[in-house]
Amino acid sequence: MNRKLFLVIMGMVALFAAQAQQNGYKCRSCTDYNQWMLLNLSGPMYINPLLGYKGERFFGSWMKGTLHFENGDSVIGADLRYEKYLDEVIFMNDEFRTGFLPKKRISGFKLYGDGGENFIFVKRKIKHAMETDSAFHFLQLLTRGKMELLVYRRTVVGDPGILLSADVYYIYYGGRYYPINLKRRELLKLPFVSRKEMKHMLWKEGGIDVKNETGMLKAISAYNTTGTFLE
């Protein structure tokens, strides 16, 4: 099925579901409000658009998580999973049925890993290289600070029947997003950092290898702590 058509159909179903839910429980301060929210999570049924394809289209396995809505509501303890091909968060209800959560209602979500990890996803408006205009996407927030490091977890169709990982990294600074590859020279080209300080930090004491996500995260965090930002 064409991806755009699939999302349009799912969006229409989500709209009707959202309108129906708005007429429900109004007592946000009640102790059982979170439980009511959990029981009434609604959205169109998730149908795998890539049945038979090999490759990973999800971010990890099913995890408990917290959803944050645009109206200020939050719901804790939902069973969630991020679907990377469609860039959507899906939920599983008590009957083990899965559905989409309408993106325009959600401001972000957090997934809790079995090892105590917190995976934070925020909704941000970016212009991806493969798109003609800016659009809202879920980005995983890897580090906070004056510079933020985020990643758009993507899965794309490669050869027929094969899915490929195509993550895109961004530095957020001063209200702007800067796409960045996992290379040292990319950090040296950022217009708001001191090239001299960044170069010294990357090479001192054996250096920081930024050819992987862990290294890039370490470099950004270190510069946030000790580096000079050029205004």
C-alpha positions as CSV (number, residue, x, y, z in Angstrom):
1,M,0.0,0.0,0.0
2,N,1.2,3.5,-0.8
3,R,2.6,5.0,2.4
4,K,0.9,8.4,2.0
5,L,-2.5,6.8,1.3
6,F,-2.1,4.5,4.2
7,L,-1.4,7.4,6.6
8,V,-4.4,9.4,5.2
9,I,-6.8,6.6,5.9
10,M,-5.3,6.0,9.4
11,G,-5.5,9.7,10.1
12,M,-9.2,9.8,9.3
13,V,-10.0,6.9,11.5
14,A,-7.9,8.5,14.3
15,L,-9.9,11.8,14.0
16,F,-13.2,10.0,14.7
17,A,-11.7,8.1,17.6
18,A,-10.2,11.2,19.1
19,Q,-13.5,13.1,18.8
20,A,-15.3,10.2,20.6
21,Q,-12.8,10.2,23.4
22,Q,-13.1,13.9,24.1
23,N,-16.6,13.4,25.5
24,G,-15.4,11.2,28.3
25,Y,-13.9,11.5,31.8
26,K,-13.3,15.2,32.7
27,C,-11.8,14.9,36.3
28,R,-8.1,15.3,35.6
29,S,-7.4,15.7,39.3
30,C,-9.1,12.4,40.3
31,T,-6.8,9.6,41.5
32,D,-8.2,7.1,38.9
33,Y,-7.8,9.5,36.0
34,N,-4.6,7.8,34.8
35,Q,-6.3,4.5,34.8
36,W,-9.2,5.9,32.9
37,M,-6.8,7.3,30.3
38,L,-5.0,3.9,30.0
39,L,-8.3,2.1,29.4
40,N,-9.4,4.6,26.8
41,L,-6.4,5.0,24.7
42,S,-7.8,5.0,21.2
43,G,-6.6,5.1,17.6
44,P,-6.8,3.2,14.3
45,M,-5.8,-0.4,14.3
46,Y,-2.1,-0.9,13.4
47,I,-1.7,-3.0,10.2
48,N,1.8,-3.9,9.1
49,P,2.3,-2.1,5.8
50,L,5.5,-4.1,5.1
51,L,4.3,-7.7,5.6
52,G,7.0,-10.1,4.4
53,Y,9.8,-7.6,4.5
54,K,13.0,-8.5,6.3
55,G,14.6,-5.9,8.6
56,E,13.8,-4.0,11.8
57,R,10.9,-1.6,11.6
58,F,10.5,-1.1,15.3
59,F,12.6,0.7,18.0
60,G,13.2,-2.2,20.4
61,S,10.5,-4.4,21.9
62,W,7.3,-3.5,23.6
63,M,8.0,-1.3,26.7
64,K,6.1,0.4,29.4
65,G,6.0,4.1,28.8
66,T,4.6,7.6,29.4
67,L,2.6,9.5,26.8
68,H,2.5,13.3,26.8
69,F,-0.4,15.0,25.0
70,E,-0.6,18.4,23.5
71,N,-3.4,19.4,25.8
72,G,-1.1,18.9,28.9
73,D,-2.4,15.5,29.8
74,S,0.0,12.6,30.5
75,V,-0.7,8.9,30.8
76,I,1.7,6.6,32.7
77,G,2.2,2.8,32.3
78,A,1.0,2.3,28.7
79,D,2.4,-0.5,26.6
80,L,4.1,1.3,23.7
81,R,6.3,0.7,20.7
82,Y,7.8,3.1,18.2
83,E,7.3,2.1,14.5
84,K,10.2,3.6,12.6
85,Y,9.0,3.1,9.0
86,L,5.7,5.1,9.6
87,D,7.2,7.3,12.3
88,E,4.3,6.5,14.6
89,V,3.9,5.4,18.2
90,I,1.6,2.4,18.7
91,F,0.0,1.0,21.8
92,M,-1.3,-2.4,22.9
93,N,-4.5,-2.6,24.9
94,D,-5.6,-5.3,27.4
95,E,-6.9,-7.4,24.6
96,F,-3.5,-7.5,22.9
97,R,-4.7,-5.4,20.0
98,T,-2.4,-2.7,18.6
99,G,-3.3,0.7,17.3
100,F,-1.8,4.1,16.3
101,L,-1.9,7.1,18.6
102,P,-2.7,10.2,16.5
103,K,0.5,12.2,16.2
104,K,-1.1,15.6,16.3
105,R,-2.4,14.9,19.8
106,I,1.0,13.8,21.2
107,S,3.8,16.1,22.2
108,G,6.2,13.2,23.0
109,F,6.6,10.0,24.9
110,K,9.1,8.1,27.1
111,L,9.9,4.4,26.9
112,Y,11.3,2.4,29.9
113,G,13.8,-0.3,29.1
114,D,14.3,-3.5,31.1
115,G,17.8,-2.3,32.2
116,G,16.5,1.0,33.7
117,E,17.1,3.1,30.5
118,N,14.8,5.9,29.6
119,F,14.3,6.5,25.9
120,I,12.9,10.0,25.4
121,F,11.1,11.0,22.1
122,V,10.0,14.5,21.4
123,K,7.9,15.8,18.5
124,R,9.8,18.4,16.5
125,K,9.2,20.1,13.2
126,I,12.1,19.5,10.9
127,K,12.9,19.5,7.2
128,H,14.3,16.2,6.3
129,A,16.5,15.9,3.1
130,M,13.9,13.6,1.5
131,E,11.0,16.0,2.1
132,T,9.9,19.1,0.2
133,D,8.8,21.0,3.4
134,S,9.1,20.9,7.1
135,A,7.0,18.3,9.0
136,F,6.5,17.0,12.5
137,H,8.5,13.9,13.4
138,F,9.3,12.0,16.5
139,L,13.0,12.4,17.4
140,Q,14.9,10.6,20.1
141,L,16.5,13.1,22.5
142,L,19.9,11.8,23.3
143,T,21.3,14.7,25.4
144,R,20.1,18.0,26.8
145,G,22.1,21.1,27.2
146,K,22.9,24.3,25.2
147,M,23.4,21.9,22.3
148,E,21.0,19.0,22.1
149,L,21.7,15.8,20.2
150,L,18.7,14.2,18.6
151,V,18.2,11.3,16.2
152,Y,15.4,10.6,13.8
153,R,15.1,6.8,13.9
154,R,14.2,5.8,10.3
155,T,13.7,2.6,8.4
156,V,13.5,2.7,4.6
157,V,12.9,0.2,1.9
158,G,16.2,-0.9,0.3
159,D,16.2,-3.8,-2.2
160,P,12.8,-5.5,-2.7
161,G,11.7,-7.1,0.5
162,I,14.5,-5.6,2.6
163,L,14.4,-2.8,5.2
164,L,17.4,-0.7,6.0
165,S,18.2,1.5,9.0
166,A,18.6,5.1,7.9
167,D,19.0,7.2,11.2
168,V,19.5,10.9,10.8
169,Y,21.3,12.9,13.5
170,Y,20.6,16.5,14.4
171,I,22.2,19.1,16.6
172,Y,19.7,21.6,18.0
173,Y,21.1,25.0,19.0
174,G,19.6,28.5,19.1
175,G,16.3,27.5,17.6
176,R,17.8,25.7,14.6
177,Y,18.4,22.1,13.6
178,Y,21.8,21.1,12.0
179,P,21.9,17.7,10.4
180,I,25.2,16.0,11.3
181,N,27.0,12.9,10.3
182,L,29.0,10.8,12.8
183,K,32.4,12.3,11.9
184,R,34.8,14.6,13.7
185,R,35.0,17.1,10.9
186,E,31.2,17.6,11.2
187,L,31.6,18.9,14.7
188,L,34.4,21.3,13.7
189,K,32.2,22.9,11.0
190,L,29.4,23.9,13.5
191,P,29.2,27.7,13.3
192,F,28.5,28.2,17.0
193,V,31.4,26.2,18.5
194,S,35.1,27.2,18.9
195,R,37.0,25.1,16.3
196,K,40.1,25.3,18.5
197,E,38.4,24.1,21.6
198,M,36.4,21.4,19.9
199,K,39.5,20.1,18.2
200,H,41.5,20.1,21.4
201,M,38.6,18.3,23.2
202,L,38.3,15.6,20.5
203,W,42.0,14.8,20.4
204,K,43.2,15.2,24.0
205,E,43.8,12.2,26.2
206,G,43.5,9.7,23.4
207,G,40.6,11.5,21.8
208,I,36.9,10.9,21.4
209,D,35.9,8.7,18.6
210,V,32.6,10.0,17.1
211,K,32.2,7.4,14.5
212,N,29.3,5.9,16.5
213,E,26.4,7.3,18.5
214,T,28.0,6.8,21.9
215,G,31.1,8.8,20.9
216,M,29.1,11.6,19.4
217,L,27.0,11.7,22.6
218,K,30.1,11.9,24.7
219,A,31.6,14.7,22.6
220,I,28.4,16.9,22.7
221,S,28.0,16.4,26.4
222,A,31.7,17.3,27.0
223,Y,31.5,20.4,25.0
224,N,28.3,21.5,26.7
225,T,30.1,21.3,30.0
226,T,33.4,23.0,29.1
227,G,33.2,24.6,25.7
228,T,32.7,28.1,24.6
229,F,29.7,29.0,22.4
230,L,30.0,31.7,19.8
231,E,27.0,33.9,19.7
